[in-house]
């Protein structure tokens, strides 16, 4: 069928109007979908904000990296930290300590939480555990495990040893326990001073154990200058005299000393709480401390560390 000019023009108009209507409908649906999507995003964000504001307790477990916490509202908060235990190749590792204190925090400010890792075979735990040593030609039987890492909360990010020039940012620290080898007892972390390690093979070798750290001094091997810790880090014990390996000291505000024999325990790291905090407690890893769930008590902390922040008011 042939269309005259008038009919052709009308057909073009009808086609154009129809196409425009379809495009308009598509545009309306797209805008509506976008609005719905944006509304969903906004609603989800509001829900997250409300959930955060209504929450009153936050638990942090070991992750191997600093974690940020944004304060949801101004008020008083209880900070609790547990240091990690040292490693062992058969002896008794030192347990991590516990520290707590209350502080006033302001809305939208940030804290950074670093949870310590337990000492491993020859390797220190994350956040300052000192490395153990591997003996020449007799790996395993004459070697020592690493110390446990500290757990801390600060207003600056980074592992504890990286904050040496920002010590005023550190709010609270729980010391890690000292490592040990196939015998020996690692010193407990925590308290104002970490505990010394012990030798279970022969008391004559106790002088080769690692000394616990204080809040102003790192530990070393008791009768030597080997295996000294430092700020935020337990002493590393590489090969010592005669090719013997030793255990790594526990991390802490200051780190515990490494031991100079595989049967001698390393020292524990010290805990710390900043002067502005109240209701302070520093408990050593060889004493009863609360569990991170708050439901029970335990004799120091074993394994990786923990941190808990609780809103009080």
Secondary structure, 3 states (H helix, E strand, C coil): CCCCHHHHHHHHHHHHHHHHHHHHHHHHHHHHHHHHHHHHHHHHHHHHHHHHHHCCEEEECCCCCCEEEECCCCEEEEEEEECCCCCCCCCECCCECEEEEEEEECCCCEEEEECCCCCCCCCCCCCCCCCCCCCCCCCCCCCCCCCCCCEEEECCCCCHHHHHHHHHHEEEEECCCCCCCCCCECCCCCCCCCCCCEECCCHHHHHHCECCCCCCCCCCECCCCCCCCEECECCCCCCCHHHCCCCCCCCCCECCCCCCCCCECCCCCCCEECCCCEEEEEECCCCEEECCCCCCEEECECCCCEEEEEECC
